[in-house]
């Protein structure tokens, strides 16, 4: 993890794979690999259908908090064919990520110097709360931002 990262590739454009990306991202951070991310909106589609527009918007919003965010897809449909509202929501998510870059750089510095994960499960910060052990879709971005994807 000190000199490498991991890219969760070959994921599909499904809600299940978006959820799996959270689990994988948290696992790799606990393994000591803080630079990790997945293909935003999936790399492939589960059928010949195109990527669900709502899924893609939500995935961009989630990827705001990926340590490594990248959009690469085999889908034939360009995201620019999405509705104006979806494009605005994606743009807002990307702009929000840019505002978080100073925080992200600090988190990577702490990961490098102290071994602290960039993103981590809730139980890292709440060891005595048994109710959060089963929560796998919410996570902490650093020690002060809780991410709860829709």
C-alpha positions in Angstrom: 0.0 0.0 0.0 2.9 2.4 0.5 3.8 2.5 -3.2 0.8 1.2 -5.0 -3.0 1.4 -5.3 -5.8 -0.8 -6.5 -8.4 -0.3 -9.1 -11.6 -2.4 -8.9 -12.1 -3.1 -12.5 -14.5 -5.1 -14.6 -17.4 -4.1 -12.5 -20.9 -3.9 -14.1 -23.4 -1.1 -14.1 -25.6 -2.4 -11.4 -26.7 -1.2 -8.0 -25.2 -4.4 -6.5 -21.7 -3.6 -8.0 -22.0 0.0 -6.8 -22.6 -1.3 -3.3 -19.8 -3.8 -3.7 -17.4 -1.0 -4.6 -18.0 0.5 -1.1 -17.1 -2.8 0.6 -14.0 -3.3 -1.6 -12.8 0.2 -1.0 -13.2 -0.2 2.8 -11.4 -3.6 2.7 -8.5 -2.3 0.7 -8.1 0.6 3.0 -8.0 -1.7 6.0 -5.4 -3.8 4.1 -3.2 -0.7 4.0 -4.0 0.2 0.3 -5.6 3.7 0.6 -5.5 4.5 -3.2 -8.5 2.5 -4.4 -11.5 3.1 -6.5 -13.9 1.6 -9.1 -15.2 2.4 -12.5 -17.8 5.0 -12.0 -21.1 3.8 -13.5 -19.5 0.4 -14.1 -17.3 -0.8 -16.8 -19.8 -3.1 -18.5 -23.5 -3.3 -18.6 -25.2 -6.5 -17.3 -27.2 -6.9 -20.6 -27.3 -5.1 -23.9 -29.2 -2.3 -22.2 -27.5 1.0 -21.5 -26.5 2.3 -18.0 -29.4 3.3 -15.8 -29.2 7.1 -15.7 -30.2 7.3 -12.0 -27.6 4.7 -11.1 -24.9 6.7 -12.9 -25.8 9.9 -11.1 -25.8 8.2 -7.7 -22.5 6.5 -8.5 -20.9 9.9 -9.3 -22.2 11.2 -6.0 -20.6 8.2 -4.2 -17.4 8.6 -6.1 -17.0 12.1 -4.7 -15.6 10.2 -1.7 -13.6 7.5 -3.5 -9.9 7.9 -2.8 -9.4 7.2 -6.6 -12.2 8.2 -8.9 -12.3 7.4 -12.6 -15.1 7.2 -15.2 -14.4 4.6 -17.9 -17.0 2.5 -19.5 -17.6 0.2 -22.5 -21.2 1.6 -22.6 -22.2 3.0 -26.0 -24.3 5.7 -24.4 -22.4 8.9 -23.6 -23.3 10.5 -20.3 -23.9 13.7 -22.4 -27.1 12.0 -23.6 -28.5 12.2 -20.1 -31.1 14.7 -19.0 -30.1 18.2 -18.1 -31.0 17.5 -14.5 -28.8 14.4 -14.3 -25.9 16.2 -15.9 -26.2 19.1 -13.4 -26.2 16.5 -10.5 -23.1 14.9 -11.9 -21.4 18.2 -12.4 -22.2 19.2 -8.8 -20.8 15.9 -7.5 -17.5 16.5 -9.5 -17.3 20.0 -8.3 -17.8 18.8 -4.7 -15.0 16.4 -5.1 -12.7 19.2 -6.2 -13.6 21.2 -3.1 -12.6 18.1 -1.1 -9.1 17.7 -2.7 -7.3 19.5 0.1 -8.9 17.1 2.6 -8.1 14.1 0.4 -4.5 15.2 0.1 -4.3 15.5 3.9 -5.9 12.0 4.3 -3.3 10.5 1.9 -0.5 12.2 3.9 -1.9 10.7 7.1 -2.2 7.3 5.4 1.4 7.5 4.3 2.9 8.7 7.6 0.6 7.2 10.2 -1.1 4.2 8.4 -4.5 5.7 8.9 -7.1 4.6 6.3 -8.4 7.4 4.0 -11.9 5.8 4.2 -13.0 3.4 6.9 -16.0 1.6 8.2 -18.0 3.2 11.0 -16.8 0.7 13.6 -13.3 2.1 13.4 -14.6 5.2 15.2 -17.3 3.7 17.3 -15.9 0.5 18.7 -18.4 0.2 21.5 -21.5 0.5 19.4 -22.7 -3.0 18.4 -25.5 -1.6 16.2 -23.1 -0.4 13.6 -21.3 -3.6 12.9 -23.8 -4.6 10.2 -23.7 -1.2 8.4 -21.7 -1.8 5.3 -22.9 1.0 3.1 -22.0 4.0 5.2 -18.4 4.9 5.9 -16.1 7.7 7.2 -14.1 9.9 4.8 -11.4 10.9 7.1 -12.4 11.3 10.7 -15.1 14.0 10.3 -17.2 13.2 7.2 -19.7 10.4 7.3 -20.8 9.2 3.9 -24.3 7.6 3.6 -25.1 6.9 0.0 -28.7 6.7 -1.2 
